Amino acid sequence: MKPVKSKDLLEVDKNLKVVKLGAIPNPQQIVWYAGKQDYSEYPIHTKTPPDEEKAGKWVVEQLLANDRGHYGPLEHPGLIMNVSGYVHNVMVQARTHRVGVSFDVQSQRYTGKRVLKVAEGELSPEDVFYVRPAGFYTNRKGKKYDWTEENRQGKLALALAACKEYANDYYEIGASEEHIRDYLPQGIRQDFVVSFNLRSVLHFLDLRSKLDAQIEIQALCEQMCPIIKEWAPEVWDYYETKRLHRAKLSP
Ligand SMILES: Cc1cc2nc3c(=O)[nH]c(=O)nc-3n(C[C@H](O)[C@H](O)[C@H](O)COP(=O)(O)OP(=O)(O)OC[C@H]3O[C@@H](n4cnc5c(N)ncnc54)[C@H](O)[C@@H]3O)c2cc1C
């Protein structure tokens, strides 16, 4: 039986989304300016850059190809995305990447209403909690098991029970969100805004799209890839051919 992969998660769970919020419009020209400034006798703004495509080709040939490793100029252009529907632990894993990355994460102190709505039946547990779809699972430590629809429904019931308990504490005791969030399952979905530069986003993919990374964060990487491809196509082509999924040491 084939194990569930990240692409299967994306097919089944339509809450999982990555949306571009904004980006430097000419990332490869910006990298060209930065790279060229290094050995220009004059301020680089006095030069006219090639168009975005030619600039991208120059970046690949002069800075990256044959493991040249001149990744510094790639740190200038920024890309901002909204990640939504992913489970709390994906946010925790993503947040271990500190250099050239900034996060704003949905706070469980201020977003308790969605939990109350589950308790009251206005939202389904699946709207707010992530539970893996039924299927056959493996992991890099050699675990192999069937996760049945019954297993899945059991966890959704657990999430619903936790929401009811939350609502009870909230209304009966008047407990604060910052207190009673501690008793919600880790499977809660937690949205965030993340900004990267071109180097740090490729570094993130190096580490988190590896085929032995957890499938949920691989799914996040999969949804980021087309955004980066559209943003910086020539750099992306190089990256996809030479590094993506290859578990290379991060640049
Ligand atoms: C598959 C996987 C499993 C993991 N499991 C765990 C886990 O169980 N528990 C856990 O706590 N973490 C875990 N991590 C997180 C991991 O230990 C790193 O903290 C995380 O990957 C961030 O590393 P980074 O290289 O992207 O760091 P960033 O903070 O993004 O730094 C980028 C680069 O800057 C340099 N750098 C940054 N800070 C320093 C520094 N202080 N000194 C020297 N150089 C620096 C390094 O070259 C680094 O690669 C896991 C990561 C992966 C990919």
The ligand as an SDF file (V2000), in Angstrom:
LIG
                    3D

 53 58  0  0  0  0  0  0  0  0999 V2000
   13.8330   17.5330    9.9580 C   0  0  0  0  0  0  0  0  0  0  0  0
   14.0940   18.4710   11.1160 C   0  0  0  0  0  0  0  0  0  0  0  0
   13.8330   18.0730   12.4130 C   0  0  0  0  0  0  0  0  0  0  0  0
   14.0660   18.9410   13.4960 C   0  0  0  0  0  0  0  0  0  0  0  0
   13.7900   18.5440   14.7710 N   0  0  0  0  0  0  0  0  0  0  0  0
   13.9800   19.3980   15.8030 C   0  0  0  0  0  0  0  0  0  0  0  0
   13.6690   19.0520   17.1690 C   0  0  0  0  0  0  0  0  0  0  0  0
   13.2650   17.9470   17.4380 O   0  0  0  0  0  0  0  0  0  0  0  0
   13.8290   19.9860   18.1510 N   0  0  0  0  0  0  0  0  0  0  0  0
   14.3160   21.2320   17.8740 C   0  0  0  0  0  0  0  0  0  0  0  0
   14.4760   22.0380   18.7950 O   0  0  0  0  0  0  0  0  0  0  0  0
   14.6160   21.5990   16.6190 N   0  0  0  0  0  0  0  0  0  0  0  0
   14.4590   20.7280   15.6010 C   0  0  0  0  0  0  0  0  0  0  0  0
   14.7390   21.1240   14.3170 N   0  0  0  0  0  0  0  0  0  0  0  0
   15.1890   22.4980   14.1170 C   0  0  0  0  0  0  0  0  0  0  0  0
   16.7010   22.5740   13.8360 C   0  0  0  0  0  0  0  0  0  0  0  0
   17.4590   22.1170   14.9270 O   0  0  0  0  0  0  0  0  0  0  0  0
   17.0700   24.0340   13.5520 C   0  0  0  0  0  0  0  0  0  0  0  0
   16.8540   24.8140   14.6890 O   0  0  0  0  0  0  0  0  0  0  0  0
   16.2180   24.5870   12.4480 C   0  0  0  0  0  0  0  0  0  0  0  0
   16.2440   23.6930   11.3550 O   0  0  0  0  0  0  0  0  0  0  0  0
   16.6890   25.9520   12.0590 C   0  0  0  0  0  0  0  0  0  0  0  0
   17.9450   25.8570   11.4660 O   0  0  0  0  0  0  0  0  0  0  0  0
   18.4340   26.8700   10.3930 P   0  0  0  0  0  0  0  0  0  0  0  0
   19.7330   26.3450    9.9230 O   0  0  0  0  0  0  0  0  0  0  0  0
   17.3920   27.0920    9.3820 O   0  0  0  0  0  0  0  0  0  0  0  0
   18.5540   28.1550   11.3060 O   0  0  0  0  0  0  0  0  0  0  0  0
   18.2870   29.6880   10.9840 P   0  0  0  0  0  0  0  0  0  0  0  0
   17.9890   30.2220   12.2880 O   0  0  0  0  0  0  0  0  0  0  0  0
   17.2980   29.9850    9.9190 O   0  0  0  0  0  0  0  0  0  0  0  0
   19.7030   30.0810   10.5270 O   0  0  0  0  0  0  0  0  0  0  0  0
   20.1250   30.0450    9.1630 C   0  0  0  0  0  0  0  0  0  0  0  0
   21.5970   29.7360    9.1130 C   0  0  0  0  0  0  0  0  0  0  0  0
   22.3050   30.7630    9.8120 O   0  0  0  0  0  0  0  0  0  0  0  0
   23.3950   30.1910   10.5500 C   0  0  0  0  0  0  0  0  0  0  0  0
   23.1730   30.3800   12.0000 N   0  0  0  0  0  0  0  0  0  0  0  0
   21.9910   30.7770   12.5740 C   0  0  0  0  0  0  0  0  0  0  0  0
   22.1290   30.8990   13.9140 N   0  0  0  0  0  0  0  0  0  0  0  0
   23.3920   30.5550   14.1780 C   0  0  0  0  0  0  0  0  0  0  0  0
   24.1320   30.4820   15.3790 C   0  0  0  0  0  0  0  0  0  0  0  0
   23.5960   30.7760   16.5600 N   0  0  0  0  0  0  0  0  0  0  0  0
   25.4240   30.1110   15.3110 N   0  0  0  0  0  0  0  0  0  0  0  0
   25.9980   29.8160   14.1230 C   0  0  0  0  0  0  0  0  0  0  0  0
   25.3510   29.8610   12.9340 N   0  0  0  0  0  0  0  0  0  0  0  0
   24.0630   30.2370   12.9550 C   0  0  0  0  0  0  0  0  0  0  0  0
   23.4260   28.7200   10.1850 C   0  0  0  0  0  0  0  0  0  0  0  0
   24.2660   28.5550    9.0550 O   0  0  0  0  0  0  0  0  0  0  0  0
   21.9950   28.4370    9.7940 C   0  0  0  0  0  0  0  0  0  0  0  0
   21.8710   27.3260    8.9230 O   0  0  0  0  0  0  0  0  0  0  0  0
   14.5450   20.2510   13.2460 C   0  0  0  0  0  0  0  0  0  0  0  0
   14.8170   20.6420   11.9250 C   0  0  0  0  0  0  0  0  0  0  0  0
   14.5930   19.7770   10.8670 C   0  0  0  0  0  0  0  0  0  0  0  0
   14.8750   20.2580    9.4600 C   0  0  0  0  0  0  0  0  0  0  0  0
  1  2  1  0
  2  3  1  0
  2 52  2  0
  3  4  2  0
  4  5  1  0
  4 50  1  0
  5  6  2  0
  6  7  1  0
  6 13  1  0
  7  8  2  0
  7  9  1  0
  9 10  1  0
 10 11  2  0
 10 12  1  0
 12 13  2  0
 13 14  1  0
 14 15  1  0
 14 50  1  0
 15 16  1  0
 16 17  1  0
 16 18  1  0
 18 19  1  0
 18 20  1  0
 20 21  1  0
 20 22  1  0
 22 23  1  0
 23 24  1  0
 24 25  2  0
 24 26  1  0
 24 27  1  0
 27 28  1  0
 28 29  2  0
 28 30  1  0
 28 31  1  0
 31 32  1  0
 32 33  1  0
 33 34  1  0
 33 48  1  0
 34 35  1  0
 35 36  1  0
 35 46  1  0
 36 37  1  0
 36 45  1  0
 37 38  2  0
 38 39  1  0
 39 40  1  0
 39 45  2  0
 40 41  1  0
 40 42  2  0
 42 43  1  0
 43 44  2  0
 44 45  1  0
 46 47  1  0
 46 48  1  0
 48 49  1  0
 50 51  2  0
 51 52  1  0
 52 53  1  0
M  END
$$$$
